[in-house]
Amino acid sequence: MNKLREPASQTCLDLCIQVGKRLYKWFDRRLEQLGLTPVQLQVLAALADHEALRMSELGEQLCCVGSNITAVIGRMADAGWVERRPDPGDRRVRSLRITRKGRALLASATHTPRCCPEAARWLRAGEWAQFRRMLRKLESHLDAAGDQAQGGGHLPGATAPRRRDRGAARGRS
């Protein structure tokens, strides 16, 4: 079994990135067995949380451009996992809804004992619960830091971004 090595210089961030990459690859193989991609799983999860979403709202939520979302949704609609309907507020706009088939697939992909039985054994139930709480706490802090950065502030310990003189950048003095 290939164990993670922990050199003295490895930071918690390094370990998170390393484990994250490996989990992503590992989980991607499991999703492939279900006929899903990670992006399709994210689409199903986003739609399951809402009655309906406009394509633009979904793209914003997933940080994807419209053309990418359109292609993904097309394949998912063909598979019967999602449906596109005219938006009640603006018939020119399409709203997306998850179908029963999509909900069943989402359940199969996200219920750890079914999709990844070996992962369910890696940690005890209490450890998984604690891990989820810690990840949610980190996510909450990252959300707050992102809000602060978008509001013009900068993160504690970080230097404020330097502004370049546009004239100097273009070779003008």
Secondary structure, DSSP 8 states (H G I E B T S, - for coil): -------TT--HHHHHHHHHHHHHHHHHHHHHHHT--HHHHHHHHHHHTSS-EEHHHHHHHHT--HHHHHHHHHHHHHHTSEEEEE-SS-TTSEEEEE-HHHHHHHHHHH-HHHH-HHHHTTS-HHHHHHHHHHHHHHHHHHHHHHHHHHTT---TTS-------HHHHTT--
